Amino acid sequence: MTVLLGLKSISELLKCPAARIEWLGADERARLEAMNHPQRRDQFRAGHALARELLTQQHGGHAKDWTLERGEHGEPRVLRHGLPSRAYLSIAHSGDQVFCAAASRPVGVDIEHARRERDWLALATALYPSEFVEHMEQLDAAGRQHHFLQRWTLDEALAKAQGLGLRPKELRTQVWSKAEGPAAQAWSWPRSGRWLALACDGNFDSVSQFWWYGENEPDASHLAWRWDQAG
């Protein structure tokens, strides 16, 4: 399986043909019309535009052939010419950027920008196992931010891939460790001021490669991960 990834700015995506409102499906239009905040509307249109671009790049056809519906836990369900397809998507946005993945099996992505200072240690204490918190206690402010957001984006991406949403009780016993080759279940791209993560619902043993659409991989120093449930 090849995973196609896209990372673009909202302002750029809103200018492309795939962002045309008339190409949205009934479910997409209903959701858009229910949004009152202009920024949220722009994020929605841009995310679905990037999704259409990736689907067209991966499967052919025209961007208007594809529509999206929302699943039980908010995951996008992909339709082609109004019929269910075997394509899977995940969309995330932060600041002025949208991150999206298209694949032939469930995947999840997340993106976070460090836009303001937070009490990262307090957040970790509320969410994560004591071992994770103890490690964060040894770090400076920048290290705590990096450590928390790297883990948070991985957790968000995995929750999307599993189609279950974030479950706080599971976070308490979920453990991430570095991985290589077919043992990997997720990747992250930590970069100054921005964190990206990609995960799937099982091992990536069937993934032959992943490609970045429209640009090179944003950082060659990506990390591979796998997760387990302790206890």
PyMOL commands that set and color helices and strands:
alter all, ss='L'
color gray80, all
select helices_A, chain A and resi 10-13+17-19+21-23+26-33+38-59+63-65+120-127+130-137+141-162+168-171+181-183
alter helices_A, ss='H'
color red, helices_A
select strands_A, chain A and resi 2-9+66-70+76-80+83-94+97-103+107-113+174-178+186-191+194-200+209-213+223-229
alter strands_A, ss='S'
color yellow, strands_A
deselect
rebuild
show_as cartoon
